[in-house]
Amino acid sequence: MEAIIVSGMPAVGKTTLARMIGETFGFRLLSGGDALKEIAIERGYHLSGSDWWDTDEGMRFLAERKSNPDFDHLIDQKLIVAAESGGTVITSYTLPWIWQKGIKFWLEADIEVRAGRLAKRDSIPLVNAMKIVEQRDIENRGLYASLYGMALGEDLSVFDHVINTERIGNKEVADEAIAILRNKL
């Protein structure tokens, strides 16, 4: 069985879709972000909540990653090994560009929609969520451009399928992706 890769900018619904695909097909769920969090813990960071990346400590870890690309290269290699084994659904910013196999989905939504989702998920004011999403977009684009020379969110040529999540809910996004996968798996 092929691996499924789900990518997209922050707060677009990657983890939700990956979880629903995993449940439907019995695939293991792996997250590049969770693997990076494991490294953060090993380095002495204290993680709390799903919004950790948006905290000052999460941003400090991002700054440390920018100065040492070994973190991201290590995670990407681990994800490739897992993807090669098949039967996995993986959320990753970079894997679609650096691994030539698998079925790849890009989830698309504008920044206002993503900020609204983040505000709701983390129970924070929309203005704060907008600042967080803008900052994460800038930081992620810069980091992955320097690490891999990729244009995160701009060059979608590596993806098999692009799903716009702006006007449809999680179930509709999953239904669309699962219908595609039923024809390919």
N, C-alpha and C positions, 0 to 999 in steps of 0.2 A: 504494500500500500504506500502511496505517495504521502509525503508530508504536506501539510497545508500551512501557508504562511499568511498571517494577517498583519497589515501595516496601515499606518495613517498617522496623522498629527495627533498631539495630545488631546484627550477628551472627545475622541471621535467615535468610540465604541468598540475598540479592538478587543479588549479583554472579554466584554460581554459576548461578542460574536464568537470568539475563539472558544469560550466555555460552552456555548450552545452547539457549535460544531462538534466539539469533543464529546459532549453528552449524546448527540445524535449518532455518531459513528463509533463511539467507544475509543476515541483517540486520547492519548496522553496530552495534557495541556502544559506547555512550557512558555515561560515569559522571559524575554531578555531583561526586562526591568527587574523582575524578581531575582534573577541571577546576579544582576548588578547590586541589588540590595544585600545579597549574601556577602559579597565582597565588602560592601560598606560596613556591615556588622563586624567582619573580620578585622577591619581597619579601625574599629572603635566607635563607629557612629551608632547612635541610638535611634532606631526606627520606631515610628508610631503611626498607625493609621494608613489608609490608602492614599492620603494626600501628602505623604512624606516628601515626595519629590518637589513639592511646592513650598516646603519650609525653608528657612534659612540654612538649616543643616543639610538638606537635600541639595540646595544650591552650592554649598561649600564642597560637597562631594562631587558635584558636576565640575566645579573649578579644578579639583584635584584630578579628575579624569582628563580634563583638557591638558593638564601638564604631564600626564602619563598615559599614553595610548595603550599600554599593556593591558589595562583593565578591560577595555572594550574588545581588543583583539582576542583575549582569553575567552571572554563570554561568547564572542562570535564563533570561535572554534568549537566550543562546547555545543553550541546550538547546531552547528553543521553536523557534528557527530550524531547528535540526537535526530536530526532531520534525515540523515542517511539511513537510519534504522527504520524509518517509516512509521506509520501509525501515530503520528504526532500532529498537533496543531500548535503553532508557535507564533507568538506575537513578538515582532522585532522591527525596529526601524531600519536596520542595515541588511538583514539576511536576504531580502529580495534582490539586492544589488550584488552581493558577494557570493551567492550560491545559485547556480544555474538551473537547479532542478526544482521540483515541487509545484504545487498549484498556489499562485500568489494573488491575494486580494488586497486592494488599496481601498480604504474607506475615506470618503471625502465629505467635508462639511466646512462651512465658512467659520471664521473665528468667533463671530457673535453667537452662533449656535453652540459651538464647543464651549465657550465661556459660560453660556446658560446651563449647559449640562454639568460643568464643573461646579458652578454655584449651587445647583440643586444637590449634586452628589455630596459635596463637602459642607453644605449649609453655611455658605459664606455669601457676602454681598456680591452682586453681579459685577460691580466696578472692580472689586478685588480679583474676582475670577478672570476678568478681562486682562488685567495686568499680569497675572500669573501665566495665562495661556500665551500672551504676546511674548513674555520673557522666555518661556520654555521653547516656543517656536524659534526664536532668535538663537538661543543657546544650542538647541538640537541641530539646527541647520548649520551653524558655524562649526560645531564639533564634528559632524559627519562629513562636512565638506573638507575639513582639515585631515581627518583620518582616512577617508576613502575617495575624496574628490567627487562625492555624489551630491546631487541637487535634491535634497529631501523635500518632497511635496511638489516638485516641479517636473522632474523627469519621471513620468509614469510608464515609460516604455517597457520596463521589466515586469510589469504586472499583467496577469492573464485576465483579470476582471477588476473593474472599478465600480464601486457602489456608492452613490451619493446618499448619505444618511440624514440629510437635513430635514426632509419632510416625511420620513417614515420612521416608525418605531423599531425597537430592538427585534420584535418578533418578525416584522416584515423584512428587515435586513437579513435576519437568519434564514427566513423562508427562501429568500432569493439566493443566498449563498448555498444553502443546502440543496436546492433544486439544481443548481449548477454542478455541485459535487456529485449528486446522484447519477448524473450523466457521464461523469469522468472517472469515478472510482469503480 
